[in-house]
Amino acid sequence: MKAPPRLQALIDEGLIDSVVRQLMSGKEAMVYVVRCGDETRCAKIYKEANQRSFRQAVDYTENRKVKNTRLQRAMAKGTKFGRQATEAAWQSAEVDALYRLAAAGVRVPVPYNFVEGVLLMELVTDAHGDAAPRLNDVVFTPEDARLHHATLLDEVVRMLCAGVVHGDLSEFNVLLAADGPVIIDLPQAVDAAGNNHARRMLLRDVANLADFFGRVAPELLSTRYGEEIWNLYERGELQPGSALTGRFARPTGPVDLGGVLREVDDARAEEAARLVRMAAR
Protein backbone atom coordinates (compact mmCIF):
# COMPACT_ATOMS: atom_id res chain seq x y z
CA MET A 1 0.00 0.00 0.00
CA LYS A 2 1.04 3.63 -0.38
CA ALA A 3 2.85 4.82 2.71
CA PRO A 4 1.24 7.63 4.74
CA PRO A 5 3.41 10.78 4.69
CA ARG A 6 4.66 10.28 8.26
CA LEU A 7 5.77 6.73 7.46
CA GLN A 8 7.28 7.74 4.14
CA ALA A 9 9.77 9.82 6.12
CA LEU A 10 10.87 6.66 7.97
CA ILE A 11 11.21 4.81 4.66
CA ASP A 12 13.38 7.64 3.33
CA GLU A 13 15.58 7.32 6.43
CA GLY A 14 15.87 3.54 6.02
CA LEU A 15 14.12 2.73 9.31
CA ILE A 16 11.39 0.74 7.56
CA ASP A 17 11.29 -0.81 4.09
CA SER A 18 7.58 -0.85 3.27
CA VAL A 19 4.07 -0.47 4.64
CA VAL A 20 1.99 -3.64 4.45
CA ARG A 21 -1.43 -2.49 5.68
CA GLN A 22 -3.29 -0.48 8.27
CA LEU A 23 -3.87 -2.53 11.39
CA MET A 24 -6.17 -0.31 13.41
CA SER A 25 -7.24 3.24 14.16
CA GLY A 26 -7.68 3.99 17.85
CA LYS A 27 -8.55 6.91 20.06
CA GLU A 28 -5.03 8.32 20.14
CA ALA A 29 -3.18 6.68 17.23
CA MET A 30 -3.23 4.77 13.97
CA VAL A 31 -1.22 1.55 13.71
CA TYR A 32 0.28 0.06 10.54
CA VAL A 33 1.99 -3.24 9.80
CA VAL A 34 5.41 -2.55 8.28
CA ARG A 35 8.40 -4.49 7.02
CA CYS A 36 11.87 -3.86 8.46
CA GLY A 37 14.34 -6.10 6.65
CA ASP A 38 13.28 -9.69 7.32
CA GLU A 39 10.99 -8.71 10.21
CA THR A 40 7.37 -7.63 10.33
CA ARG A 41 6.73 -4.93 12.92
CA CYS A 42 4.11 -2.31 13.60
CA ALA A 43 4.30 1.48 13.45
CA LYS A 44 2.11 3.55 15.75
CA ILE A 45 1.42 7.06 14.46
CA TYR A 46 0.15 9.32 17.22
CA LYS A 47 -2.72 11.60 16.33
CA GLU A 48 -2.57 15.30 17.02
CA ALA A 49 -4.21 16.35 20.29
CA ASN A 50 -7.22 17.92 18.55
CA GLN A 51 -7.87 14.67 16.65
CA ARG A 52 -7.92 12.37 19.67
CA SER A 53 -10.95 11.38 21.73
CA PHE A 54 -8.69 10.63 24.71
CA ARG A 55 -7.75 13.83 26.53
CA GLN A 56 -4.58 14.48 28.48
CA ALA A 57 -6.37 14.72 31.82
CA VAL A 58 -4.42 16.35 34.61
CA ASP A 59 -4.85 13.13 36.62
CA TYR A 60 -2.53 11.36 34.17
CA THR A 61 0.02 14.10 33.59
CA GLU A 62 0.44 14.99 37.26
CA ASN A 63 4.09 14.88 38.33
CA ARG A 64 5.47 14.26 34.83
CA LYS A 65 8.72 16.18 34.82
CA VAL A 66 10.55 18.03 32.05
CA LYS A 67 14.22 18.80 32.70
CA ASN A 68 14.30 21.96 30.59
CA THR A 69 12.93 24.85 32.69
CA ARG A 70 12.06 26.86 29.57
CA LEU A 71 9.86 23.99 28.42
CA GLN A 72 8.29 23.74 31.87
CA ARG A 73 7.31 27.42 31.81
CA ALA A 74 5.94 27.21 28.28
CA MET A 75 3.92 24.09 29.11
CA ALA A 76 2.51 25.73 32.24
CA LYS A 77 1.49 28.86 30.29
CA GLY A 78 -0.09 26.85 27.47
CA THR A 79 1.70 28.74 24.69
CA LYS A 80 1.88 27.22 21.20
CA PHE A 81 5.42 26.09 21.93
CA GLY A 82 4.26 24.77 25.30
CA ARG A 83 1.39 22.82 23.76
CA GLN A 84 3.82 21.22 21.31
CA ALA A 85 6.11 20.30 24.19
CA THR A 86 3.19 18.86 26.16
CA GLU A 87 2.20 16.77 23.15
CA ALA A 88 5.75 15.46 22.75
CA ALA A 89 5.90 14.58 26.45
CA TRP A 90 2.58 12.75 26.19
CA GLN A 91 3.84 10.63 23.29
CA SER A 92 7.23 9.89 24.83
CA ALA A 93 5.50 8.73 28.04
CA GLU A 94 4.45 5.52 26.28
CA VAL A 95 7.93 4.98 24.89
CA ASP A 96 9.49 5.45 28.32
CA ALA A 97 6.93 3.13 29.92
CA LEU A 98 7.48 0.42 27.29
CA TYR A 99 11.25 0.39 27.78
CA ARG A 100 10.85 0.47 31.57
CA LEU A 101 8.31 -2.35 31.64
CA ALA A 102 10.05 -4.52 29.05
CA ALA A 103 13.22 -4.31 31.18
CA ALA A 104 11.16 -5.41 34.20
CA GLY A 105 9.86 -8.47 32.36
CA VAL A 106 6.30 -7.20 31.85
CA ARG A 107 4.50 -8.58 28.79
CA VAL A 108 4.40 -5.50 26.55
CA PRO A 109 5.36 -5.06 22.87
CA VAL A 110 9.12 -4.67 22.45
CA PRO A 111 9.88 -1.06 21.44
CA TYR A 112 12.50 -0.52 18.70
CA ASN A 113 12.52 3.17 17.82
CA PHE A 114 10.63 6.44 18.24
CA VAL A 115 10.99 9.06 15.51
CA GLU A 116 8.90 12.19 14.85
CA GLY A 117 5.80 10.93 16.65
CA VAL A 118 6.01 7.39 15.23
CA LEU A 119 6.71 4.43 17.50
CA LEU A 120 8.21 1.30 15.91
CA MET A 121 7.58 -1.80 17.98
CA GLU A 122 6.96 -5.53 17.97
CA LEU A 123 3.95 -6.86 16.11
CA VAL A 124 2.16 -9.11 18.61
CA THR A 125 0.87 -12.23 16.83
CA ASP A 126 -1.39 -15.18 17.49
CA ALA A 127 -0.62 -18.89 17.00
CA HIS A 128 -1.08 -18.53 13.22
CA GLY A 129 1.28 -15.57 12.89
CA ASP A 130 -1.55 -13.11 12.34
CA ALA A 131 -1.98 -9.90 14.34
CA ALA A 132 -3.20 -10.89 17.80
CA PRO A 133 -6.81 -9.98 18.68
CA ARG A 134 -7.87 -7.84 21.61
CA LEU A 135 -9.43 -9.61 24.57
CA ASN A 136 -12.72 -7.94 23.69
CA ASP A 137 -12.80 -9.87 20.39
CA VAL A 138 -12.24 -13.31 21.93
CA VAL A 139 -14.77 -15.72 23.46
CA PHE A 140 -13.50 -17.41 26.62
CA THR A 141 -14.43 -20.50 28.59
CA PRO A 142 -14.61 -20.01 32.36
CA GLU A 143 -11.29 -21.88 32.70
CA ASP A 144 -9.54 -19.64 30.16
CA ALA A 145 -11.04 -16.54 31.78
CA ARG A 146 -9.63 -17.52 35.19
CA LEU A 147 -6.24 -18.32 33.67
CA HIS A 148 -5.90 -15.04 31.75
CA HIS A 149 -7.23 -13.04 34.69
CA ALA A 150 -4.57 -14.54 36.95
CA THR A 151 -1.89 -13.92 34.33
CA LEU A 152 -2.86 -10.27 33.97
CA LEU A 153 -2.95 -9.77 37.73
CA ASP A 154 0.65 -11.00 37.79
CA GLU A 155 1.48 -8.43 35.10
CA VAL A 156 -0.24 -5.64 37.05
CA VAL A 157 1.83 -6.60 40.09
CA ARG A 158 5.03 -6.67 38.04
CA MET A 159 4.17 -3.26 36.59
CA LEU A 160 3.55 -1.80 40.04
CA CYS A 161 6.82 -3.25 41.32
CA ALA A 162 8.45 -1.34 38.44
CA GLY A 163 6.70 1.79 39.65
CA VAL A 164 4.10 2.00 36.87
CA VAL A 165 0.28 1.96 36.84
CA HIS A 166 -1.31 1.50 33.40
CA GLY A 167 -4.17 3.88 34.12
CA ASP A 168 -6.54 2.70 31.36
CA LEU A 169 -6.30 -1.08 31.48
CA SER A 170 -9.26 -2.97 30.05
CA GLU A 171 -10.19 -5.65 27.54
CA PHE A 172 -9.65 -3.08 24.79
CA ASN A 173 -5.90 -2.69 25.36
CA VAL A 174 -4.76 -6.22 26.03
CA LEU A 175 -3.86 -8.46 23.08
CA LEU A 176 -4.08 -12.25 23.24
CA ALA A 177 -0.81 -13.50 21.75
CA ALA A 178 0.04 -17.12 21.05
CA ASP A 179 1.67 -17.39 24.47
CA GLY A 180 -0.76 -15.30 26.49
CA PRO A 181 -1.92 -11.70 27.11
CA VAL A 182 0.22 -8.71 26.13
CA ILE A 183 -0.55 -5.25 27.53
CA ILE A 184 -0.61 -2.33 25.07
CA ASP A 185 -1.48 1.40 24.92
CA LEU A 186 0.52 3.12 27.64
CA PRO A 187 0.65 6.88 26.90
CA GLN A 188 -1.46 7.52 30.01
CA ALA A 189 0.70 5.35 32.31
CA VAL A 190 1.45 7.05 35.63
CA ASP A 191 4.25 6.87 38.17
CA ALA A 192 2.92 4.93 41.16
CA ALA A 193 4.92 6.85 43.74
CA GLY A 194 4.58 10.30 42.22
CA ASN A 195 0.93 10.52 41.22
CA ASN A 196 -1.76 11.13 43.84
CA HIS A 197 -4.32 9.32 41.68
CA ALA A 198 -2.23 6.15 41.22
CA ARG A 199 -4.14 4.11 43.81
CA ARG A 200 -7.52 4.92 42.29
CA MET A 201 -6.23 4.12 38.81
CA LEU A 202 -4.78 0.79 39.89
CA LEU A 203 -8.04 -0.18 41.60
CA ARG A 204 -9.93 0.74 38.44
CA ASP A 205 -7.55 -1.25 36.21
CA VAL A 206 -7.97 -4.35 38.38
CA ALA A 207 -11.74 -3.86 38.60
CA ASN A 208 -11.95 -3.62 34.80
CA LEU A 209 -10.24 -7.00 34.49
CA ALA A 210 -12.58 -8.58 37.06
CA ASP A 211 -15.64 -7.10 35.34
CA PHE A 212 -14.59 -8.41 31.94
CA PHE A 213 -13.55 -11.94 32.91
CA GLY A 214 -16.35 -12.07 35.49
CA ARG A 215 -18.85 -12.25 32.66
CA VAL A 216 -17.97 -15.93 32.25
CA ALA A 217 -16.34 -16.57 35.65
CA PRO A 218 -18.74 -14.76 38.04
CA GLU A 219 -16.76 -15.59 41.17
CA LEU A 220 -14.17 -13.00 40.06
CA LEU A 221 -16.71 -10.21 40.55
CA SER A 222 -16.53 -10.45 44.33
CA THR A 223 -12.74 -10.39 44.58
CA ARG A 224 -10.77 -7.44 45.97
CA TYR A 225 -7.39 -7.93 44.35
CA GLY A 226 -6.87 -4.22 43.70
CA GLU A 227 -7.04 -3.21 47.35
CA GLU A 228 -4.91 -6.21 48.34
CA ILE A 229 -2.23 -5.35 45.77
CA TRP A 230 -2.10 -1.68 46.73
CA ASN A 231 -1.98 -2.49 50.43
CA LEU A 232 1.02 -4.76 49.88
CA TYR A 233 2.66 -2.05 47.75
CA GLU A 234 2.16 0.63 50.42
CA ARG A 235 3.65 -1.65 53.07
CA GLY A 236 6.67 -2.38 50.88
CA GLU A 237 5.79 -6.09 50.72
CA LEU A 238 4.74 -6.38 47.07
CA GLN A 239 7.02 -8.44 44.84
CA PRO A 240 6.64 -10.05 41.39
CA GLY A 241 4.92 -13.35 42.04
CA SER A 242 3.43 -12.28 45.39
CA ALA A 243 0.73 -14.74 46.47
CA LEU A 244 -2.67 -13.06 46.27
CA THR A 245 -5.95 -14.16 47.84
CA GLY A 246 -8.44 -11.71 46.35
CA ARG A 247 -9.59 -10.86 49.88
CA PHE A 248 -9.06 -7.60 51.72
CA ALA A 249 -10.40 -6.28 55.02
CA ARG A 250 -10.41 -2.53 55.54
CA PRO A 251 -8.48 -1.40 58.64
CA THR A 252 -10.70 -0.45 61.57
CA GLY A 253 -10.36 2.84 63.43
CA PRO A 254 -11.46 6.50 63.22
CA VAL A 255 -13.12 7.46 59.95
CA ASP A 256 -11.28 9.97 57.76
CA LEU A 257 -14.30 11.94 56.55
CA GLY A 258 -12.21 14.08 54.22
CA GLY A 259 -10.72 10.97 52.69
CA VAL A 260 -14.14 9.42 52.22
CA LEU A 261 -15.41 12.55 50.46
CA ARG A 262 -12.37 12.55 48.20
CA GLU A 263 -13.06 8.91 47.34
CA VAL A 264 -16.66 9.81 46.47
CA ASP A 265 -15.51 12.70 44.26
CA ASP A 266 -12.95 10.45 42.57
CA ALA A 267 -15.58 7.78 41.96
CA ARG A 268 -17.93 10.32 40.37
CA ALA A 269 -15.16 11.69 38.18
CA GLU A 270 -14.16 8.18 37.13
CA GLU A 271 -17.72 7.21 36.22
CA ALA A 272 -18.04 10.34 34.07
CA ALA A 273 -14.72 9.52 32.37
CA ARG A 274 -15.82 5.91 31.82
CA LEU A 275 -19.01 7.06 30.08
CA VAL A 276 -16.95 9.34 27.81
CA ARG A 277 -14.62 6.47 26.91
CA MET A 278 -17.50 4.13 26.14
CA ALA A 279 -19.17 6.77 23.95
CA ALA A 280 -15.89 7.26 22.06
CA ARG A 281 -15.71 3.55 21.27
N, C-alpha and C positions, 0 to 999 in steps of 0.2 A: 504494500500500500504506500501511498505518498506520505512522506514524513511530515508531521506538523512542524511549523517553523521552529519551535523551541527544541524539537528533537533533531531537526536538520543541522542546527548549530553543533550538536554533539557528534553527528556524523562527520561534519566538516573537520572537527577536532580529532577524529579517530577514536572516540570513546565508545561509539556503537557503530555497527556495520549497516544494519537495516532495521526497519520497523515492520513487524509481522502483522499485527492487528491491534485494535483497541480492545482492552480487556474489560474495563469498567469506567463509569463516570460516577464519582461519589460527591459527597457534600463539600469536600474541600479540595479534591484533586481528580485528575483523569489519569488512568493507568494504561500503559501500552506494553505489549509483549515485543521485545527487541532481541536482535542477535548481536552478540559480542564475540567475535571469533567463532569457536566451536560451541559456545554456551548460549543458552536461551535465558534471558533475564527479563526483568520488568523495569519500566521507567515510569516514575510517578511525577506528573507535572502538577504543581500546586496552582490552584486557581487564585486570581487576585481577590483581595478581601471583599470587594463589592460584588463578587460573583459567587461567593460561598454562602450556604445556608447556615453553616456553623460559625458562630461569632466568637471572637477572642474575649470571652468573659473574663472579668477581673479575677474571678475565683481561680482560673487556670494560670493566669500570667503573674499572679502574686509571687513576689520574691524572685522572679527571674532577673538575673543580674546582667548588666552590660558593662564591660571593663572601661570603655571609652566614656569619659564624663560628658563630652560634647554630645554624644549619642543619647546618653541618659537624659540630658536637659531637653534635647529636641523631642524625644519620645514622650517626656512628661508634658511638654507644651502642645503636642499634637500637630506640629508643623508638617509640611509636606515631606521634608527630609526625615522628620521623626516618624511619620506614618510608614515610610519606606523601611526605616530601620526596625520598627515594630514588626512589620510583615516578615522581614528577613529573620528576625529572632524567632518568630512563630514557626517558620519553616525549619530552621536549624534545630529547634527543640526536638523534633522527631528524629533527626539524624543523630543528635547527641544521645537521645534515649536508646536508639537502636544499637549504637556501638556499646553503650554502657551495659545494656541488658544482654546482648550477645556475649560480651566478655564474662558476664555472670552466669552464663549457661541457660538463660531463659529462651524458650522457643519463640523466636521472632525471626523475620526474614533477615538474611545476612546483608548488611549494607556494603556497597562497593565504592560509590562515589556520589558527590553532591555538587552539581554545577549549575549556576544560574537558575535556581528554583526547580531543578530536576533531580530527583533522587533515583540513582541506579541501585537496584537490589535484587536479591534472589527471587526467582519465580517459584513460588510454593506449588507443588504438584501433587496429584493424587496417585493411586496405584497404577494408573494407566499412562502416567506422564502428562496428563492434561492439567490445566490450571485447577487448583484445588477449590472446592465450593465453600461458601460460608456455612456456618452451622445452621443458619436460618433456612438454608435450601436443602437440608438433609433430614430424612426421617429416621428416628432412633428407636431402638427397642429400650425397654426399661434398663436392661443390663448395660447397654452401650451408653445410655444417658448417665448412669451412675459412674461408669468408668471415666468418661470424658469430663464429668463434673469434678471428680477427684483429681484428675490430671491438671485441670485448669486451676483448681485451688492450690495445688503445688506450685504452679507457675506464678500465681498471685503472691504466694509467700516468698518465692525466690525473688520476684520483682521488689517486694517490700524490703527484703534483706539487702537489696542493692540500692535502696533508698528511693524507689520510684513507685508511684501509684498511677495506673493507667488513666483513670479519670473518666473514661467513656466506654468501659468494657461491656460488651453485650454479644448476642449471637450474630450481630451484623459485622463485627470486626474480629472474628476468630475464624480462621480457615481450617478445614479438616484435611490435613495432608495424609499421605500414605502411612506415615508413622505416628499420626496423632495430631492434636490441635496445635495451631501456630497463631500467636497473637499479632495483630496488625494495627495500623492507624494509631500513631502515638504523638501527634503534634500537640495534643492537650495534656500530655503526661506531666505530672507535678512532682516536685521534690517532697518526699514524705516528711522530712524534718523541718523544712522551711516554709511550708504552706499551711496556713491555719485551717484550710478546708480539706486537708488530706484525709483525715479520719472519715468525714462524711462521704468523700468520694470513694474511698476503699469500701465502706459499707454498702454503698450503692452498687459498685462493681460486683461485689460478691452476691448481693441480692438479685442482681440481673441474671447471674448464672443460675441461681437457685430457681428463680421464676421460670427461666427457659427450660431447663432440664426437668423441673418439677411438673411440667405438663404431662410427662410420661412416667416420671418417678415421683409421685406426690409426697413421699416422705421427706424429700429435700426441702419442701416448702416451710417446714417447721424448724429447720436448722438455724443456728446462729453462728455460723463460721466467721462472719465478718467481725463481730464483736470479740470473738475468741482470738482471732488473728491479731487484731489491733491491740488487745490487752497484752498479749505476749510481746508484741513489738514495743509497747510503752515500757514494759518491765525489763526490756533488754534480753528476753528469753527466746525470741523468735529466731529460728535457724532454718535453712533449706532442709526439707524433710521432717520438720517438726510434726509430731503426732497430734492430730486434731480430733476433737470429739463431736463438734457441731453443737455443743452445749455451752451456755454461758449464763452465769447468775450475776446480776447487777450488784455491786457492793452496797451494803446497807449503811445508813448514817444520815446526817442532816441533808435536806434537799437543797440543791443549788438552784434557786428559782430563776436567777438570771441565765444560768446554763440551760435550763429547761426551755425558757422562752427563745433562746438562740437556736436550740434544736428545732423548735416549732417553726421559727422563721426559715431555717435552712430547709426543712422538709417542704414548706410551701414553695420556696424558690425552686427546689429540685423538681417538684411536681410540675410547675409551670414550664421549666426547661425541658422536662420529659415530653410534655404535650407538644412543644415546639419541634422537638426532634422527630417525633412520630409523624407530625404533619408534613415535615420536610421529606420524609421517606415515602 
